[in-house]
Every structure is written in structure tokens, then in C-alpha cells.
């Protein structure tokens, strides 16, 4: 490579990093609250985008307001909600997140839950939440602030005899199974006392408002943190099919295996005959009376606990994509979006996206391919330091090595700022990555096989490092080329 092309690749690295960080900055939780909801002194109003009129909840009709915040964005979401809701009398709550916020409210108990595996605080937060929800009556409004990561950092086995050590081993087996997140969370929902709608069941008489920041596809919102407040439509039969499909039984601790093998394994809450994708929407009462939020579906039987439930998506991965698209277009790039490889194996996703990238970039002087979602990694040995984004980037680097002297760059990073068991958000690859890694003494293919991409990218200075972002809108992949 000539010095000029080195400078050009450095420029592309900077440019693709700007697109990633700029897209994150554009997806502000604070602005999302203000776009979707408005809090007057005694009223919560949902702002209807089509101008047809807002639905409202009269806060003054409730004696108590409980707030349960869980997931990687729990701290920022709670801070914004508290800033908007001026009423404080009767307000109490729980905040469970990976990194405790510096600013804390004395009315709340804070727990530092584990991720990607549960810890003592994960159990303690779940127990404290169940205890608080027992106090919720008809005069109680409960806000659930739910973001990604809650499946691990907020958990408690349905069987009280199952230990934290066994629960951690259960989660570890699922994470390394290669199963897509919806299948993983089907097992989590049936295992847990606080997932698959069981938090809603814990406060059946209360009015419940779930504000969601999903790190899952919008068509499967009940997979977000394993759906603690939403009716679950997965079944025990599906649980057994997934365990057999991935040969998981032998990987589970004895107590967990015995739990799933019991003949009367409990179903999760939800009318199993009602099975459309869970995509909650607001419906307004047509009668000329004060409007209230209502749930998306008519529930019967045990689903009565979900009847007074509201679900609102504050931000999603689509917002992340559109923000990245706008930045790339403003910089003069022709942009294409392809999210079809969501939940694919990382190697298959890398091949697919690179094939699309190479086919389309020949038509444009500046081209950017955007893809959002999560790839899967099947771990068949003790892993090194890495995560799915760095694994994907290294797979791309091995292919890009065949395109020497071309101005191509791939970034893959998590919007939460954390990739796997590392402090990196992800990594950047280009046609020189492999050669530079070899010069540093690395064997890139061995690093890939050992799930150990982090040391390689860190040594090259190509790790994407943001620190915890307080956000969690899935992973963003950006592939850009520049012929100028």
C-alpha cells in the first residue's frame, strides 16, 4: 500500500466510526420520550403521530406509582422518566442494570445485575421486584422500563431449589448454543419466575405501562428481556423441540435438566391459542368518554392480568438504521439497507453481506451498505476474548484480504458499547487487516477459530471502543467503499 492509500483507509476508518457514533447520538432516549409521550402535571399523554388525538392516563387516580427499570438502558430510561413525572408521592421502584448510574434517587433500590451471565444481584433484584409488586393494587400504576440485557441481569428460577451457579451454567449453555435469540428466550421464559409475562401476573390488578427499548426484531417484541410483562405465546412443546434441536440437555446442570424433563413443566402465562406476532399497538376508545391507553389484544382466562397493560416502543433498531442512513447520504454515499441476515450464523452473514456489497459497490463511486440485527456464534470450545461483532469483522477481514489496494472498510459494533466478554463495542476491518495482524505475530484464522478476535483488533488499533452507551438497539454493521 502506498502512503496515500494508507491515508485513504485511515479516512474510511474515521468516516465509518463517525457514522456509527453519530447514529447512536441521534437515538437519544430523552428525545424519544418527548416524541412518543408527554407528561402533564396529572396526565400521561401519548402523542399520536397522525394527529388523530392523544390517549391519556390520569395519574391523579393512582395512590401509588411503582417503576421497575431493567436492562442495559435502565439507568438513562429511569432518569428521563423521573424528570418527566413531577409527582413523587407514593413513588417507589427498582433499577437493575449492568452499570449503576451515578445519579440515584432515594426512592429506588439499585442492583448491578450480571451480563452476559446472572449474578447475585440478578436474583436479588428479581426478588425485590416480586416483593414490591405484591403491594400493587387497583390504585397502583406500574411503569416497566425494559431494555435489552435483562434476560441475564434480572432473573430468578421458577424452581426455588435451582441455585445461582446452576442458573449461570444454564445461561452459559444457551449463549454458546448457536440458537437464535427467540429460541434462547423461549427456554428462559419457561425457566424463570420473572419472565414470559410473570411480572405482569405478579401485579394482576394494577395498571401497567411497559416502555420498551428493544434489542430484538420488532416482530418478536416479547423476546425483549424474555418478555417479563408481555403474554407469551411460546409453548412447552417448543421448549422440548429446542432442547432436542441443539442437544442442550447434556449441557445443562442436573437440576436444570430435571426441571425441563418434568412431565408437568409449567406453561408461561398467555393464551396459547392466540398466536399472532406480539407487536403491541394503542387503540382508542370510540365512545365519547375520557380516553385511556388500552392493550393491543382482547385477553381471556389467565390473560386477564394483561388486560390493563400498555406497550410503547420508544426507540428501535430501525431508528438506528435511519440515523446511519441519513449520515451516510449527507456525506455523499449511495446507501442500501439489508437486514435479512438477522440471527444468521456470523460466517454466513459475512459471506452474504460481502457478496451484496461487492455486487453493488461497482455501480457507485461511494457506497454504503447498512445492516442491523444480531448474528449468532456457536461456541464449541472455551472461548478467548471476543464477541459476535469482532468475530464477524474478522471473518470479513479474511475475505477483504483478497481485495488489496481497494478502499473498503467494514465496521460491526454493538449499540450498547459491549461485545461479548470484552470492553470493545466491535471492530473495523479492511483489506490490510490480515497482513497487519500477521506482522504483529497473530494468526487471524486461529484467532477466528478460538473466538479470540479482541486481542488482534486491539493490537491493530481497530477496535471500536465507546464505553457503555446506556443504549441497546441491537448491532449495526456498516460496509463502505470509496473510489475517490
Secondary structure, DSSP 4 states (H G I P E B T S, - for coil): --HHHHHHHHHHHHHHHHHHHHHHHHS-HHHHHHHHEEE-SSEEEE--TTSS--EEEEGGG-SEEEEEEESTTHHHHHHHHHHH----TTEEEEEEESS--SS--TTEEEEE--SSS--HHHHHHHHHHHHHHTT--TTEEEEEEEETTHHHHS--BSSTTS-HHHHHHHHHHHHTS---HHHHHHHHHHHBSSSTTHHHHTTTTSEEEEEEE-SS-GGGGGGGGG-SSS-----HHHHHHHHHHTT-GGGS-HHHHHHHH-TTPPPPSS-TT--S----------SSS------SS---GGGGGGTTEEEEEEE-HHHHHHHHHHHHHHTT-EEEE--TTTT-BHHHHHHHHHHHHHHHHTT-SEEEEEEEE--B----S---S--HHHHHHHHHHHHHTTSTT--EEEEEEETTS--TTSS--EEEEETTHHHHHHHTT--HHHHHHTT-HHHHHHHHT-EE-----S----EEEEEEEE--
